[in-house]
Amino acid sequence: MGDEGTSAPSGWLARFLNGYETREIIIAQGVQAHESDFEYYKSQGYDVETVLGFLSRTIGSEFNTNSSLSAEYTNTDQKVHFNIRIVQTKTEYKEALETENLHVVYCGHSRYGRGTCFDEYSGHFDSTGDQWEQGTSNKNGLFRLGYPYVGIPLEDVEHHEYHFAPVSTENTQPPIRERHPHARRHLSRIHLPEEFRDYVVSGFESSDDRYWGFRRHGKIHLVLNAGWENTRSDPYDLGAVTLNCKVFCHFGCSSSLHYWRIIRTTPYKSWERPAPPTDKFAYFTRNPSNKWGTFYWLYYVLKYPHRNNFESWWNSLQWAKQRTNHKLRVEREHFRIY
């Protein structure tokens, strides 16, 4: 019989028949890291662009933007087809962490070591409200990843006007081992100024308005109840989640200091990478960071120039880390991927 009426397969079928692997990348954008925020800053005269805009510009026409929140790219050297999707809520972030084989990249605030922080809407630097801490719904606020107790500058509460849960001096000082590294110092009794007292969460008040705190860089810090498991945010904390994603990236400021031990070690989450490395990859930032860590990381993950379909992602991720750090060094940025 002849082959009239037949044609070569195309699209996903062609990639499947040629042995291509499909991988999905989730970009979780925290408050002030939305695509719309980048567009806002651009409208104000700043030289910025969105993450999908950057990838489209640097990769070229082969990078297909499907919408403002999704794109795809096929790397013929890797023999991998990438689906890229942006999410911007706490519920979507939790779902991504619990989904097998996803590459999850968070870009946004570290909130001084409390976790990832979301708002469903565009939030600029002058925004106020509980989206900066506990949240007003399951969609916004903190997804908690931190040490049980974290020191927060009082000026942050003043700036964003959110409710907070300090540690009253009527309680003993929190154990040093349970504090964030910045709070492992001598604590003092801080008399909370009157203008902040209405922001104390019910059940955490002190009868004489005194709370444990310290000074750092000349600023008053209060020790807040934070945590990573069995928190006020449960089930939106690390302890309530089974980490099924293949890659966990937290590219907020100084995230290696804030979260590496919480993610990797005992008595915390103990999400240890197996040997040989085939799963449970995790990457963080050293020092205060910016969007370029995310932008360059994604670019190099997509552009890895060797075949690695249906193989461990380790080589491509390490290559992306090395190239990203080299680029950050050349650009004289003061942080690196860890």
N, C-alpha and C positions, 0 to 999 in steps of 0.2 A: 504494500500500500504506500501511496505517496504521502508527503508531509504537507500537502496543501492545507492552508487554513491554520497552521500552527505558527507560533512565534517564540522567540527566546524569552524565558521567564525574566521578570523585572521586579524591582522593589524588594520587599522583604523576602520573597520567595527566592530571588536570585542570590541574596546574601546567605540564605539558609543553605541552598544547594552548593554554594561555594565555601561553606564552612565558616561563615561569619558568626560571631557571638554578639548578642545584644546586651548592653550594660546600661543601667539607669543611674543617673546622677541627680540627687535632690539638693537644690540650693535653698537652704532655710534662711530667709532674710529677717533679721530681728528689727526691732524698732529703730528708726533712723537709718536703716540700711536697705529700704525698699527701692525698687526701680523708680517709683514715683518721687522718692526723695532725691535721687540722683537727677531726675528731670527738673525738680524744683531748684536745686542748687545751680544747675545749668542755666535756668531762666534768670537767676540772680547774677549771672556773669561769671560763675566759677567754671574752671576748665575740668569738667567731669563728664563721665559717660556711664551708661548702664553696663552691667556685667554681660548681658547678651549682645549689647552694642559693641563692647570691647572685643568679644570673641568673634563676632561677625567681621569686624574691621581687621583683626589680626590674622584670622584664618582664611577669610575670603569667601567667595561665592559658594564653596562646598559646605559652608556652615549655614544650615537652613533654619531661620527663625519662623516658627509656626504661629506664635502669638507673642504678646508681651511677657508671657510667663512660661514659654516652652520653646524648645529648639531641638534639632538633631544633627548629628554629624557622623559620617562614616570615614574611618581611617583605614585605608586600603593596605597600609604597611602592617598595622596591627591585626587586620581582619576583624575589627570590632566596630559595631554600630552603636553609637551613644544616643540615648534619649535623655534630654536635660529638662528638668522641670523645677520651677520656682514655687516654694510655699512660704507663707507669711504668718501662720498662726501656730499657737501652741499645740492644738490638737493635731494638725498636720505634721508637726515636728515629731510628736510622740509616735504617730503612725509610721513615719519613716524609720525611726529607730527600731521599731518592732518588725519591720519587713525584711525578709531575707534578701541578701545579695545586693542591697542598695549601697551606694556611695553617697553619704550624707555630709554636706558641708554647711556649717553654720557660719554666717558672717553677721556681726552685730556686737552689741555691748556684752562684756563679761559681768557688769554690775558689781565690780569690786570682788568678784569671786563667788557670787551667789548662783550663777547659772547662765542659761540663755534667756533672752527677754524679748517678748513679741508684742506687737500691737497690730490689729487687723487693718488699721488705717495709717496713713502717712503721719509720722510724728516728728516734728522739727525740734530744734534744741530748746525752744522755749515752752514745750508742751508740759503739762502737769497732770498728775493723777496717779491712780493705783496701777496703771499699766506698767509703771516703773518698778513695781515690787510684786505684791501678791496677785494683782490683776483684778479685773472686774467681771471676768467670765472665764470659761475654759479656753477661750481663744487667745487671750492676751495675758501679759504679766510674765512672771518667772516660771521657767521649767527648771527646777532646782537640781544643782549638781555639786553644791559646795560642801565645805567643812561644816560641822554642826554649828559653829559659831564664827561669825565673820565681822570684822570691824569696818564700819561705814562712816565716812566723814559726815558730820552733821550738816555741812553745807549742801550735801546732795539732797537731803530731805528738804532743806530750805528751797533749793532750786526746783525740784520736781513735785513737792507737796504731796507725798504719798504716805500712807499709814505704815508703821513699822513696829516690830516686836523686839524691843530691847530687853536686856537682862537686868532685872532689878537688883539693887544691892541688898535687898532683903533675902536674896538667894546667895549661896556661896559662889565664888568665882568659878567660871567654867574651867574644866580640866585643860591644862595646857595642850595636851595631845589632841584635843578635840577642837582646838582653835585654828583658824587660818594662820599661816606662818607670820603674817604681819601683826597678828594680835597676840603672839606668844611673847609677851613682855609684861612688865609690872602694870597692873590695872589700877585705876583710881576711881573714886566715887565722883561721878559727874552729876552736878545739879542741873537738871534739864530746864532750859529757859522756858518761860511761860508760853511763848508763842508756838512751841512745838508739842505741848502736852496733849492737845486734842488729836494729834496724829498717832499717839500710842494705841496699839491694837488692844481691844478689850480683853482682859484677862492677863495682860502683861504689865499693868500699871504698878507703880511704886507708890506707897502711901505718902512718902516724903519727896517724891519726884527725883530720886537719885538712882543712877544706873551705872553699871560698870563700863568703863571706857579708857581711853588713852589719847595721848597726843602723838601725831606723826606728821612730819614736815610742817610743824607749827599749827596743825589743824586738829580740832577736837574730833575724835572718832568714838562712836558708841558701838559696843558689842551687841550684835543682833542675833536672834535665833534664826538660823539659816538651814543648813543640812542638805542631805542627798537622799535620805530614806525616812519614811514615816514622818514626813513633814506636813505642815498645814496645807501644802499644795497637792498631796497625794490624791489621785494617781499621777499627777504631773510632776514627778520627781524620778531620779535615776533608779532608786530602789524599787519602784513599782513597775519598772520596764524590763522586759527581757530583750537585751540588745542582740537583735538578729541581723542588723545591718552588717555589711562586710567592712565598710570603711566609716570611721567616725572622725570628723574634722571639726575642731572648735577653733575658729580663726578670730575670736575676739581678743581683746588686749590681754597679754601676759597669761594666756590660758594654760601654759605648761605649769606655772607656779600655782594657779588656782585649782586645776582639775586633774593633772596627770596622776597624782597619787589616788585621787578619788576614783578615777576610771580604772586604773591598772592594778592597784595593790590591795592587800588584806590589811585591816579589817573592812575595807570599803568594797567597791564593786568587784574587784579581782577579775577584770576583763583582760585576761592575759593572752597575748598572741601565741599561737602554737608554733612548734618547730618541727619540720620546716614551715616557714610563714605562708599560710594559705588563707587565713581568715583573721578577723578581729584586729584590723589595722586601725591605728589611732594617731592623729597628728594634731599638734598644738602650735601656739606662737610663743616666742620668747620676747618679752618687752611689749609696751604699747604698740598696737598694730594699726593698719588701715586697710582699705579695700584692695590694695595691690597684692597682698598675700593671697586673697581669694582669686583675683583675676589671673595672676600668673600661674597659680597652682592649677586651675582649671585648664588654662591654655596648654600647659605642658602635659597634663594627664591626657588630653585629647590628641596631642601631637607626638606622643611617644613613637619613635620611628622603627620599631621592631615588631615582628609578629608575636602576639601573646594571647591569641584567642584560645579559650578553653584551657588556659594555664593559670598559674598563680598570678595575682595582680602585683606581687611584691616588686618585681623588677621595674615595672612601669611607674609605680608609686614612688620608689626610691629615686628613680631618674627625675620624676617631676619635682620631688623635694630638693634634689641637688641643683637642678636648673633654676627653680624658683629662688633658692637662697643666693645663687650666683647673681641672678637678675636684681634681687633686692640689694645686694652688696654693691653692684655697679651703680644702681640708682641712689646709693647712699641712704637707704632706709635704715632705721635703727632697730629693726626686728628681723627675726629669722623664723622659719618653720622648724619645729622640733618633732 
